[in-house]
Amino acid sequence: MQQVNVAKLKGEDQSREGMGDVPFRFGYGFDVNYTLEDGTWEKQDSVNVWNLKITSPGAYSLNFIFEKLFLSEGAELYIFNPDGSMVYGPVTDAQNKSGETFLTDLVAGDEAVI
């Protein structure tokens, strides 16, 4: 991911202080366009596993908004940090019935594997 200019964001936040009911900045989002082609596939036992490592240097945590997520029956989505101290999932087709937009919870740290 691109480097986030935290000093600039803090300056923007300070300039908004005293402007009334301005919400706390949760994070900084930016759009990417990853597909299955961007990750790697490997066979583990009789299961196909796809992985994509996302890194955003200096981030406290990462979360993801999938615009077009479709999980077929039997598929499971996991998102975890490399040391395994935080694991989000499994997400199955039961949680993603619409096959459309899906928002994840936070994963601590500046790296995550989807």
C-alpha angles and dihedrals in degrees: 000000000000119000111263116225098226094178090057092049092049089051090052090049092050091050089056095053111115093021093115127253100004112157122239112264106251097187146311118273131197134174125251131172109220122165135179086275091068097060132059128255124214135170115237111185102312095333129095111224125195121198134187121177116211120196127187107175113230096008116144091210142347133222131175140219113202111201097192110022118161119175115190121219109287095020120122129198121208129178118191142161116249096254090053094234090126125038125177113197168319093234111181137181087274090069093040103046096145095054089220135090115005126179123202133209122250123285114202120241137027097284132060136172118217 
